[in-house]
């Protein structure tokens, strides 16, 4: 009798799950195609514009927001390019007043600004991909000495860190003999004939700014530098990194991976029917086709697995589709790296180093309605993220499974930005909390910025508010990136002058 009662429920539940997967596939595929189409459209229009005579100045008038005292867009006005340049200059002058409290810090005997390296997140892309479209919404054009590497849209955190090292230093990417044997891919990858910052060392450090999973790439790279993990480079150290800035960073994993199709039992394997299974099939087929024009325009980053048809053949496609080989079978890709269970293991070895400055901008787009955490608004949340934001609010760890770490509580993981739980973005905290300080709430005039401490603040925004579409964030986009870049370009000495923390508070609280 009980079986007869439960069977219809089970069938209904399976139907709901399949329907949810279909909706997720349609939404994510539509968004991906729209971004790809936008990139193509921008390039086509740029080509056409370049072939035409320059139009009069007023034809380039831009619409920009006027922000009221509460930070809300109250109206929009159109200005020409000269007025827009004046406004940007004024904004930068105001931000410069904020950062003057840090003092002008330069490396002893070295007066050149260290480069700022922007590290994209999942499905992200660098300067070489998607034509003229910018993952960072054009933020990299606001200042000089900013590098935007392409690290692969779905490659693992470790593989991205390896690629990043050789992108900067130059040479042939070496993923390591042991790791290549463990995960079944080639040991060596692409070759950079000339590093983008070949002089990189302890006396010529870099600033790393990572969005989403990009911050874990930054932390993993610094760990590998400290461990001298790159063959032929025996003088590396953690001091090669001067600062790490996290923007919506996935430092402690996310419950979203369980909604997308990762099993909560281990945080690694995929459910049979899930969004990730559709993604896996599409990616493998894309890699197997290996169409040069498409791969040059957008790449998932799995070239070291030799998945193309002329290397793998039909048998290779069959084996990867059946889960016998390839990055998904080996679980050597980014989604499993973002599970809470994996974050616990990784954070046991990733350190917060005493000579590096750390900053974190967490994002939250939820609010408490009576006793339930819910998305802040439907219209204010990106359509790609609203469904997941609601699901993350409602997700509960299965009661029959052990918690992912000792003090795990569901209620701590409900606030989110549509992709990551806000609690994960603040600072490294599981399995142990790293040194941290919240800017703007408990700070006093006697406190000073020090290396080896995560200074964090929380912004009201969804996960992609500050990337791709610059117009969506408006003036807040300029304030955020101006603050980050100016801090990097002025804070360049390892021994920081004792300055009041009020300057920092004004910078972080946008």
C-alpha positions in Angstrom: 0.0 0.0 0.0 2.8 2.4 0.9 4.5 1.7 -2.4 1.3 2.6 -4.3 1.1 5.9 -2.4 4.8 6.8 -2.9 5.1 5.9 -6.6 2.9 8.7 -7.9 4.7 11.2 -5.6 8.0 9.9 -7.0 6.8 10.3 -10.5 5.5 13.8 -9.9 8.8 14.7 -8.3 10.8 13.3 -11.3 8.6 15.3 -13.7 9.2 18.5 -11.7 13.0 17.9 -11.7 13.1 17.2 -15.4 11.0 20.4 -16.1 13.3 22.4 -13.9 16.3 21.1 -15.8 14.7 21.9 -19.2 13.9 25.4 -18.0 17.5 25.9 -16.7 19.0 24.6 -20.0 16.8 26.9 -22.1 17.6 30.0 -19.9 21.4 29.3 -19.8 21.6 28.4 -23.5 19.7 31.5 -24.4 21.9 33.7 -22.4 25.1 32.1 -23.7 23.9 32.5 -27.3 22.9 36.1 -26.7 26.4 37.0 -25.3 28.0 35.2 -28.3 25.7 37.0 -30.7 26.4 40.3 -29.0 30.1 39.8 -29.5 29.6 39.0 -33.2 27.3 42.0 -33.6 29.8 44.4 -31.9 32.6 43.2 -34.1 30.5 43.5 -37.3 29.4 47.0 -36.4 32.9 48.0 -35.5 34.2 46.8 -38.8 31.4 48.8 -40.6 32.1 51.9 -38.5 35.8 51.8 -39.3 35.0 51.9 -43.0 32.8 55.0 -42.7 33.8 58.7 -42.2 33.7 59.8 -38.6 30.4 61.4 -37.8 29.9 64.7 -36.0 30.7 64.8 -32.3 27.1 65.0 -31.1 26.3 61.7 -32.9 28.4 60.0 -30.2 26.4 61.4 -27.3 26.1 58.9 -24.5 23.4 58.4 -22.0 24.6 58.2 -18.4 22.8 58.2 -15.0 22.5 61.0 -12.5 22.6 59.5 -9.1 20.7 60.9 -6.1 22.0 61.1 -2.6 20.6 57.6 -1.8 22.6 56.0 -4.6 19.6 55.4 -6.9 19.4 56.4 -10.5 16.9 59.3 -10.5 17.2 60.3 -14.2 19.3 60.0 -17.3 20.9 62.7 -19.4 22.8 62.7 -22.6 26.2 64.3 -22.9 28.8 64.3 -25.7 32.2 62.7 -25.3 33.9 65.8 -24.0 31.4 66.2 -21.2 31.6 62.5 -20.4 35.4 62.7 -20.2 35.0 65.6 -17.8 32.7 63.6 -15.6 35.1 60.7 -15.5 37.9 63.0 -14.6 35.8 64.4 -11.8 35.0 60.9 -10.5 38.6 59.9 -10.5 39.6 63.0 -8.7 37.0 62.3 -6.0 38.3 58.7 -5.7 41.9 59.9 -5.5 40.9 61.9 -2.4 39.6 58.7 -0.9 42.9 56.8 -1.5 45.2 59.6 -0.4 44.9 58.3 3.2 46.9 55.2 2.1 49.9 57.3 1.3 52.0 56.9 -1.8 53.6 53.5 -1.4 56.3 52.4 -3.8 58.7 49.4 -3.9 62.1 50.4 -2.7 64.2 51.2 -5.8 61.3 50.5 -8.1 58.9 53.3 -9.2 57.0 51.5 -12.0 53.5 50.4 -11.2 53.1 46.6 -10.8 50.6 45.3 -13.3 47.0 44.4 -12.3 45.9 41.0 -13.6 42.2 40.4 -14.0 41.1 36.8 -13.6 37.7 35.8 -15.0 35.3 33.3 -13.5 33.4 30.4 -14.8 32.4 30.7 -18.5 34.6 33.8 -18.6 37.0 34.8 -21.2 40.1 37.0 -21.7 41.1 39.7 -24.0 41.8 37.3 -26.9 38.3 35.9 -27.0 34.8 37.0 -28.1 36.2 39.8 -30.2 35.7 43.3 -28.8 33.4 42.1 -26.0 34.9 42.6 -22.6 34.2 40.2 -19.7 35.1 43.2 -17.4 32.7 45.6 -19.1 35.7 47.6 -20.4 37.1 48.2 -16.9 40.5 47.2 -18.2 40.6 50.3 -20.4 40.3 52.7 -17.5 43.9 52.4 -16.3 47.2 51.3 -17.7 49.2 48.2 -16.9 46.2 45.9 -16.7 46.4 42.4 -18.1 43.4 40.3 -19.0 44.4 36.6 -19.6 42.1 34.0 -21.1 42.3 31.0 -18.7 39.6 28.7 -20.2 35.9 28.8 -19.5 35.6 25.5 -17.6 39.1 24.4 -16.8 40.0 23.4 -13.2 41.4 25.9 -10.7 44.8 24.2 -10.7 45.1 24.2 -14.5 44.1 27.8 -14.7 46.8 28.7 -12.1 49.4 26.9 -14.2 48.3 28.7 -17.4 48.4 32.0 -15.6 52.0 31.5 -14.4 53.3 30.9 -17.9 51.1 33.6 -19.4 52.9 36.1 -17.2 56.4 34.5 -17.0 56.6 33.0 -20.5 57.4 29.5 -21.7 55.5 26.3 -22.2 52.7 25.5 -19.8 53.6 22.6 -17.6 50.7 21.0 -15.7 53.0 18.6 -13.9 53.9 15.0 -14.6 52.1 13.5 -11.6 48.9 15.5 -12.2 48.8 14.8 -16.0 49.1 11.1 -15.3 46.4 11.3 -12.5 43.9 13.1 -14.7 44.7 11.7 -18.1 45.9 14.7 -20.1 49.0 16.0 -21.7 51.7 17.3 -19.4 52.4 20.3 -21.6 50.1 23.0 -23.0 50.5 26.1 -25.1 53.8 28.0 -25.4 54.1 31.7 -24.6 57.1 32.9 -26.6 57.1 36.1 -24.6 55.7 36.4 -21.1 53.3 39.3 -20.5 55.4 40.3 -17.5 58.6 38.4 -17.9 60.5 40.4 -15.2 58.0 39.1 -12.6 59.6 38.2 -9.3 59.7 39.2 -5.7 61.0 42.7 -6.6 58.5 43.0 -9.5 55.3 41.7 -7.9 51.7 41.8 -9.3 48.2 42.6 -8.1 45.6 39.9 -8.7 41.9 40.7 -9.1 39.6 37.7 -9.4 35.9 37.5 -10.1 34.0 34.4 -8.8 36.2 31.4 -9.3 39.0 33.7 -10.4 39.9 34.5 -6.8 40.6 30.8 -6.1 42.9 30.9 -9.1 44.8 33.8 -7.5 45.0 32.0 -4.2 46.1 28.7 -5.8 48.8 30.4 -7.9 50.2 32.1 -4.8 50.3 28.7 -3.0 52.1 27.2 -5.9 54.6 30.1 -5.9 55.2 29.5 -2.2 55.7 25.8 -2.8 58.0 26.4 -5.7 55.8 24.1 -7.8 56.9 25.3 -11.3 59.8 23.3 -12.8 62.8 25.4 -13.6 61.6 28.3 -11.4 63.2 27.6 -8.0 63.1 31.2 -6.6 59.4 31.7 -6.6 57.7 32.8 -3.4 54.3 34.0 -2.1 55.8 37.6 -2.2 55.5 37.6 -6.0 51.9 38.6 -5.3 51.5 42.0 -3.7 47.7 42.0 -3.3 44.7 39.8 -4.0 41.2 41.3 -4.5 38.1 39.2 -4.6 35.0 40.3 -6.4 32.1 38.0 -5.7 34.7 35.4 -5.0 34.0 31.6 -4.5 36.4 31.2 -1.5 34.3 28.6 0.4 32.4 26.9 -2.3 28.7 27.2 -3.1 25.5 25.3 -2.7 24.5 26.2 -6.3 26.6 23.3 -7.6 24.2 20.9 -6.0 21.3 22.6 -7.8 23.1 22.4 -11.1 23.8 18.7 -10.8 26.7 17.9 -8.4 25.8 15.2 -5.9 25.8 16.5 -2.3 27.1 13.1 -1.1 30.6 13.9 -2.3 30.6 17.2 -4.1 32.2 15.7 -7.2 30.1 13.3 -9.2 27.2 14.4 -11.4 23.5 13.5 -11.2 22.3 11.5 -14.2 19.7 14.1 -15.2 20.9 17.6 -14.6 21.9 20.9 -16.2 25.6 19.9 -16.0 24.9 16.7 -18.0 23.6 18.8 -20.9 26.6 21.1 -20.5 29.0 18.2 -20.5 27.5 16.8 -23.8 27.6 20.2 -25.5 31.1 21.0 -24.4 32.5 17.6 -25.5 30.8 17.8 -28.9 32.2 21.4 -29.3 35.7 20.3 -28.4 35.5 17.3 -30.7 34.3 19.3 -33.7 37.3 21.6 -33.2 36.2 24.3 -35.6 39.2 26.7 -35.7 37.1 29.9 -36.2 34.9 29.0 -33.2 37.8 27.9 -31.0 39.6 31.1 -31.7 36.5 33.1 -30.7 35.7 31.1 -27.6 37.3 28.2 -25.9 36.5 26.0 -22.9 40.2 25.4 -22.2 40.5 21.6 -22.7 43.1 21.5 -25.4 45.5 19.5 -23.2 43.0 16.6 -23.3 43.3 16.2 -27.1 39.5 15.9 -27.6 39.4 17.0 -31.2 38.2 14.6 -33.9 41.6 14.4 -35.7 43.2 13.3 -32.5 40.6 11.4 -30.6 38.5 10.0 -33.6 35.1 8.5 -33.2 36.2 6.2 -30.4 37.5 9.1 -28.4 34.1 10.9 -28.7 32.4 7.7 -27.6 34.6 7.2 -24.6 34.2 10.8 -23.4 30.4 10.8 -23.9 30.2 7.6 -21.9 32.3 9.0 -19.1 35.3 6.8 -19.6 37.8 9.5 -20.2 38.2 13.2 -20.5 38.0 16.1 -18.0 34.5 15.3 -16.8 35.3 11.7 -16.1 38.4 12.7 -14.3 36.5 15.5 -12.4 39.2 17.9 -13.5 37.1 20.9 -14.3 35.9 23.9 -12.4 32.4 23.0 -11.2 33.5 20.2 -8.7 36.2 22.7 -7.5 33.3 25.0 -6.4 31.6 22.5 -4.1 31.8 23.1 -0.3 33.5 19.8 0.2 36.3 20.6 -2.2 36.7 24.1 -0.6 37.2 22.5 2.8 40.0 20.4 1.5 41.6 23.1 -0.6 41.4 25.7 2.2 43.4 23.4 4.4 46.5 24.2 2.3 45.8 27.6 0.9 47.2 30.3 3.2 46.7 34.0 3.8 50.3 35.2 3.5 51.7 37.8 5.9 53.2 40.1 3.2 50.2 40.2 0.9 47.2 42.5 1.1 43.8 41.0 0.7 40.5 42.6 -0.1 37.1 41.1 -0.7 33.9 42.6 -2.2 31.0 40.2 -1.5 27.7 40.6 -3.2 24.2 39.9 -2.0 20.8 40.3 -3.7 18.5 38.8 -1.1 16.4 40.1 1.8 14.5 38.7 4.7 10.7 38.5 4.2 9.2 37.6 7.5 11.3 34.6 8.5 12.4 33.5 5.0 15.3 34.7 2.9 14.2 35.5 -0.7 15.6 37.3 -3.8 15.5 41.0 -3.3 13.5 41.7 -6.4 12.5 40.1 -9.7 13.2 43.1 -11.9 16.5 43.9 -10.2 18.0 40.4 -10.5 19.4 39.3 -13.9 17.0 36.8 -15.5 19.9 34.2 -15.7 20.2 34.3 -11.9 16.7 34.8 -10.5 15.6 31.1 -10.5 18.9 30.0 -8.9 18.8 32.8 -6.4 15.4 31.6 -5.2 16.6 27.9 -5.2 19.7 28.8 -3.2 17.5 30.5 -0.6 15.4 27.4 -0.3 18.1 24.7 -0.5 18.7 22.5 2.5 21.5 20.0 2.9 20.0 16.5 2.9 19.4 15.5 6.5 20.5 11.9 5.9 24.0 13.1 4.8 26.8 14.3 7.1 27.3 18.1 6.9 30.1 19.2 4.6 32.0 20.6 7.6 31.5 20.5 11.4 29.6 23.7 12.1 27.6 23.9 8.9 24.2 25.5 9.2 21.7 25.9 6.3 20.7 29.4 7.4 24.2 30.7 7.0 24.1 29.8 3.3 20.8 31.3 2.3 21.9 34.9 1.4 23.3 34.9 -2.1 23.8 36.8 -5.4 22.2 34.3 -7.7 25.3 32.2 -8.2 27.3 32.2 -5.0 26.3 32.2 -1.3 27.3 35.5 0.3 28.9 33.8 3.3 31.3 32.1 0.9 32.5 35.4 -0.6 33.6 37.3 2.6 36.9 35.6 3.4 38.3 32.1 3.7 36.5 30.6 6.6 36.2 26.8 6.3 37.4 24.7 7.9 39.1 27.5 9.8 38.7 31.3 9.6 41.6 33.3 8.2 42.4 36.7 9.7 39.7 39.2 8.6 38.2 42.6 9.3 34.9 44.0 8.0 35.4 47.5 6.7 32.8 50.1 7.8 31.1 48.5 10.7 33.5 47.6 13.6 36.6 49.6 12.5 38.0 52.3 14.7 40.3 55.3 14.0 43.1 53.4 15.7 43.1 50.6 13.2 45.4 50.5 10.2 45.5 48.4 7.0 47.9 45.5 7.4 49.0 42.7 5.1 47.9 39.2 5.9 44.3 40.2 6.8 41.2 39.9 4.6 39.4 43.3 4.5 35.9 42.7 3.3 32.6 44.5 2.6 29.3 43.5 1.2 27.6 45.2 -1.8 24.0 45.0 -2.8 24.3 43.4 -6.3 23.9 40.2 -8.1 26.7 38.0 -9.3 27.2 39.6 -12.8 26.3 43.2 -11.9 29.9 44.4 -12.3 30.9 42.4 -15.4 30.1 42.2 -19.2 27.3 44.9 -19.2 28.9 48.1 -17.8 25.7 50.1 -18.3 23.8 47.9 -15.9 25.8 49.0 -12.9 26.1 52.6 -14.1 28.1 54.9 -12.0 28.6 52.2 -9.3 30.7 50.3 -11.9 33.1 53.3 -12.2 33.3 53.7 -8.4 34.1 50.1 -7.8 36.8 49.6 -10.3 38.4 53.1 -9.8 38.6 52.2 -6.1 40.2 48.8 -6.8 42.7 50.1 -9.4 43.7 53.2 -7.6 44.4 51.2 -4.4 46.5 48.8 -6.4 48.5 51.6 -8.1 49.2 53.4 -4.8 49.6 50.6 -2.3 53.0 49.2 -3.5 55.1 48.7 -0.4 55.1 45.8 1.9 55.5 47.8 5.1 52.4 50.0 5.2 52.4 53.4 6.8 50.2 53.7 9.8 47.1 55.5 8.5 43.6 55.8 9.9 41.2 53.2 8.6 38.6 55.9 7.8 40.2 56.3 4.3 39.6 52.6 3.7 36.1 52.8 4.9 35.2 55.6 2.4 36.8 53.5 -0.4 35.0 50.2 0.3 31.5 51.4 1.2 30.3 52.3 -2.3 
